[in-house]
């Protein structure tokens, strides 16, 4: 898949369980019929920077992908720069 065909989405980490390595992302721009409106599951291996941990409340950019159970989940999760950082 080329980069031009990808659909980047923006959201916020609702929860993250470090012991289990799983969390949920809420895409605040979604309608009630969108799969992301109830929160999207993600696994720590989907965090693109390799950190395997992310704080709840952190704003992220991600893509939708098919999970191992056949449900949609967040993949290629990338934290957005925090306000006031030099990379803003």
N, C-alpha and C positions, 0 to 999 in steps of 0.2 A: 504494500500500500504506500503510495507516495505521500509526502507531507501535505500536498495540496488537497488530498482527499480526506484528511483527518479533521475531526470536529473536536476542538478543545472546549472544555466546559470549566466553569469556575464554581467553586463551592467552599464550604467550611467544614473542617473535621468536627463532627458531633461528639464522637467518643473514640477512644483507642485503649485497648486492653493490652498492655505490654507483655504480660505473661502468656497470653494466647497468640499475640501478634496480629490481632484483627481490629478493625474499626469500621466506622460509618462516616460517610460524607453527605452533607445536605447541600443540594444545589438549590439555592434560594430563588433562582429564576425559573423554576419549573412549575408547570401547572399540575393539577391533581391527577391527570392521566399519564404524565411522564413517569417512567420508572424511577427517576431520581427524586421524586417529590416526597417519598417516604424514607429516604436515606439509602445510600448505596453502600454495600459491603465492600471492603477492600482488605487485602492481606498485606502484611508488612513487606513482603517481597515485591509489592507493586509500587513501593516508594522509590522513585527513580534515582534519588541521590545516594542510595545504598545504606542509609542510616538505620533502617529497620525500626524507627520510632518517630512519632510525630505527636505534638501536643494538641489536645482538644482546643478548639477555637481558632486554630491556625487556618488561614486562607490558603487554598490550593488551586491548581489547575490540573485537570485530569482528562482522561478519555474513557469512553464506555467500552467494555469488552465482555465477551461471553465467559462466564466463570465455569469452574469444573462441574458444577451442578446444573448447568444450563441456564442459570439466571444471569441477568446483567450485573456487572460489578465495575467498580472504578479500577482503572489500570493506568500505568505511567503517571502516578500521582507525584506532582512536583510542588513543594511549598513555594508560595509567593514571598518575595522579600518583605520583611517586617517593616512597619512604618519607621522612618528615621534611619534605615540602614543606608549604606553608601551605594547600594545597587538599586535603589528605588527609581 
